[in-house]
Amino acid sequence: MAGTQDTRLVGITGGIGAGKSVVSRILRLKGYQVYDCDSRAKELMSGSEELIAALRERFGESCVLEDGSLDSRLISAKVFSVEEERVWLNSLVHAAVRNDLYTWRKSGKGALCFVESAIIATSGLDRMCGSIWLVESPEQLRIRRALGRGGITEKDLMQRIRAQQSEFGMLPPDKTKRISNSGDSSLIEQIDILLEVESKNIK
């Protein structure tokens, strides 16, 4: 997959509340294409006959509802209670996302395009990227942002923050560029500087 490509792909990653989605939004406003792994993975899970068949074979008919959609609660209960099942599901979804991203990238996205993922190393997407932008913010600011969005307790949030630290430690140092997002205007300036650098690396 990493051989002949028509575009330079840049990864955008960062922990919860760091602001990677804000960076993606700014890039879209500037006219760049950004592949959102979270939303696309959900679409693939619910719309791919191949994935649904694999899940049905692994977890049984009960994992598919009468309308043909997946029973996400049942699947979540199975994968979060058994590590082997979680690893299997991640492997399945990561492979599907990589293939989908490869096709997306080849379909005329311009000389420079982006992929946003919180698990860019674990999923193997880092190997498809020419460089990776790691968005960082002070921990207390990240906590305020994440809790402000709701849907997560402070205890669960802190567990997630700690768990993500190993993910970013796996990023290739030679390809990783850091963006500081403290909520001021320097964010756009940093993005503009990195865009200039990335443009020079387009072949």
C-alpha positions as CSV (number, residue, x, y, z in Angstrom):
1,M,0.0,0.0,0.0
2,A,2.8,2.4,0.7
3,G,4.4,2.2,-2.8
4,T,2.8,4.3,-5.5
5,Q,0.5,7.1,-4.4
6,D,-0.9,10.2,-6.0
7,T,-1.0,12.3,-2.9
8,R,0.9,13.0,0.3
9,L,-1.0,11.7,3.3
10,V,-0.6,13.4,6.7
11,G,-1.9,11.9,9.9
12,I,-3.6,14.0,12.6
13,T,-3.7,12.5,16.1
14,G,-3.8,13.4,19.7
15,G,-5.4,12.5,23.0
16,I,-9.0,13.2,24.1
17,G,-9.6,16.9,24.5
18,A,-6.3,17.8,22.7
19,G,-8.0,19.3,19.7
20,K,-7.2,17.1,16.8
21,S,-10.8,17.6,15.5
22,V,-10.3,21.4,15.7
23,V,-7.1,21.0,13.5
24,S,-9.1,18.9,11.0
25,R,-11.9,21.5,10.9
26,I,-9.4,24.3,10.2
27,L,-7.8,22.2,7.4
28,R,-11.3,21.6,5.8
29,L,-12.0,25.3,5.9
30,K,-8.7,25.8,4.0
31,G,-9.9,23.4,1.4
32,Y,-8.1,20.2,2.3
33,Q,-9.7,16.8,2.4
34,V,-9.6,15.0,5.8
35,Y,-10.6,11.3,6.3
36,D,-12.2,10.9,9.7
37,C,-11.5,7.3,10.9
38,D,-14.0,7.3,13.7
39,S,-17.1,8.2,11.6
40,R,-15.9,6.1,8.6
41,A,-15.3,3.0,10.8
42,K,-18.9,3.2,12.1
43,E,-20.1,3.5,8.5
44,L,-18.1,0.5,7.4
45,M,-19.2,-1.6,10.4
46,S,-22.9,-0.9,9.6
47,G,-22.7,-0.9,5.8
48,S,-20.2,-3.6,4.8
49,E,-21.7,-7.0,4.1
50,E,-18.3,-8.6,4.5
51,L,-17.8,-7.1,8.0
52,I,-21.3,-8.0,9.1
53,A,-20.9,-11.6,7.9
54,A,-17.6,-11.9,9.8
55,L,-19.3,-10.5,13.0
56,R,-22.3,-12.8,12.5
57,E,-20.0,-15.8,12.2
58,R,-17.9,-14.8,15.2
59,F,-20.7,-13.6,17.6
60,G,-23.8,-15.4,16.3
61,E,-27.0,-14.2,14.7
62,S,-28.0,-12.2,17.7
63,C,-25.4,-9.6,16.9
64,V,-27.5,-8.5,13.9
65,L,-30.9,-6.8,14.6
66,E,-34.1,-7.5,12.5
67,D,-33.5,-4.4,10.4
68,G,-30.1,-5.7,9.4
69,S,-28.1,-3.3,11.6
70,L,-25.6,-4.4,14.2
71,D,-26.5,-4.7,17.9
72,S,-23.6,-2.4,19.1
73,R,-24.5,-3.0,22.7
74,L,-24.2,-6.8,22.4
75,I,-21.0,-6.5,20.4
76,S,-19.5,-4.0,22.9
77,A,-20.4,-6.3,25.8
78,K,-18.6,-9.2,24.1
79,V,-15.4,-7.4,23.1
80,F,-14.9,-5.5,26.3
81,S,-15.3,-8.5,28.5
82,V,-12.9,-10.7,26.5
83,E,-9.6,-9.3,25.5
84,E,-9.2,-11.9,22.6
85,E,-12.5,-10.7,21.1
86,R,-11.5,-7.0,21.4
87,V,-8.2,-7.7,19.6
88,W,-10.0,-9.7,16.9
89,L,-12.5,-6.9,16.3
90,N,-9.9,-4.2,16.2
91,S,-7.9,-6.2,13.7
92,L,-10.9,-6.6,11.5
93,V,-11.9,-2.9,11.6
94,H,-8.4,-1.6,11.3
95,A,-7.9,-3.6,8.1
96,A,-11.2,-2.4,6.6
97,V,-10.3,1.2,7.4
98,R,-6.8,0.9,5.9
99,N,-8.3,-0.5,2.7
100,D,-11.0,2.2,2.6
101,L,-8.5,5.0,3.2
102,Y,-6.3,3.7,0.4
103,T,-9.2,3.8,-2.0
104,W,-10.3,7.3,-0.7
105,R,-6.8,8.6,-1.1
106,K,-6.5,7.4,-4.7
107,S,-9.8,9.1,-5.7
108,G,-8.5,12.6,-6.5
109,K,-8.1,14.3,-3.1
110,G,-5.4,16.7,-4.2
111,A,-1.7,16.7,-3.7
112,L,-2.0,16.8,0.1
113,C,-4.7,15.2,2.2
114,F,-5.1,14.2,5.8
115,V,-6.4,11.3,8.0
116,E,-7.6,11.9,11.6
117,S,-7.3,9.0,14.1
118,A,-6.7,8.7,17.9
119,I,-5.0,5.4,17.3
120,I,-2.9,6.1,14.2
121,A,-0.1,3.8,15.4
122,T,-2.1,0.9,16.7
123,S,-4.2,0.8,13.6
124,G,-1.1,0.7,11.3
125,L,-2.2,4.0,9.6
126,D,1.2,5.6,10.5
127,R,2.8,3.5,7.9
128,M,0.7,5.1,5.2
129,C,1.5,8.6,6.3
130,G,4.4,10.8,5.0
131,S,4.3,12.6,8.4
132,I,2.1,12.8,11.5
133,W,0.9,15.8,13.3
134,L,0.5,15.2,17.1
135,V,-1.8,17.7,18.7
136,E,-1.1,18.4,22.3
137,S,-2.6,20.4,25.1
138,P,-2.1,20.8,28.9
139,E,-3.8,18.0,30.7
140,Q,-6.1,20.3,32.8
141,L,-7.3,22.0,29.7
142,R,-8.0,18.7,28.0
143,I,-10.0,17.5,31.1
144,R,-12.1,20.7,31.0
145,R,-12.8,20.3,27.3
146,A,-13.7,16.6,27.5
147,L,-15.9,17.0,30.5
148,G,-17.6,20.0,29.0
149,R,-18.7,17.9,26.0
150,G,-20.4,15.4,28.4
151,G,-20.9,11.7,28.0
152,I,-17.9,10.7,30.1
153,T,-17.1,10.7,33.8
154,E,-13.9,12.2,35.2
155,K,-12.8,8.7,36.4
156,D,-13.3,7.2,32.9
157,L,-11.7,10.2,31.3
158,M,-8.5,9.9,33.4
159,Q,-8.3,6.2,32.6
160,R,-8.6,7.0,28.9
161,I,-5.9,9.7,29.1
162,R,-3.5,7.3,30.8
163,A,-4.2,4.5,28.3
164,Q,-3.5,6.8,25.4
165,Q,0.0,7.7,26.5
166,S,1.4,4.5,25.2
167,E,-0.2,5.0,21.8
168,F,1.6,8.3,21.2
169,G,4.9,6.8,22.5
170,M,4.7,4.4,19.5
171,L,4.6,7.2,16.9
172,P,7.7,7.2,14.6
173,P,9.9,10.1,15.9
174,D,11.3,10.9,12.5
175,K,7.8,11.5,11.1
176,T,6.1,13.1,14.1
177,K,5.5,16.9,14.2
178,R,4.0,18.4,17.4
179,I,1.2,21.1,17.5
180,S,0.5,22.9,20.7
181,N,-3.2,23.7,21.1
182,S,-3.6,25.9,24.2
183,G,-6.7,27.7,22.8
184,D,-5.0,30.8,21.4
185,S,-4.5,32.1,17.8
186,S,-1.0,30.4,17.5
187,L,-2.8,27.2,16.4
188,I,-3.6,28.6,13.0
189,E,0.0,29.9,12.6
190,Q,1.4,26.5,13.5
191,I,-0.9,24.8,11.0
192,D,0.2,27.3,8.2
193,I,3.9,26.7,8.9
194,L,3.4,22.9,8.8
195,L,1.4,23.1,5.6
196,E,4.2,25.0,4.0
197,V,6.6,22.3,5.1
198,E,4.3,19.5,3.8
199,S,3.9,21.2,0.5
200,K,7.7,21.1,0.0
201,N,7.6,17.4,0.6
202,I,5.0,16.6,-2.1
203,K,6.6,14.6,-4.9
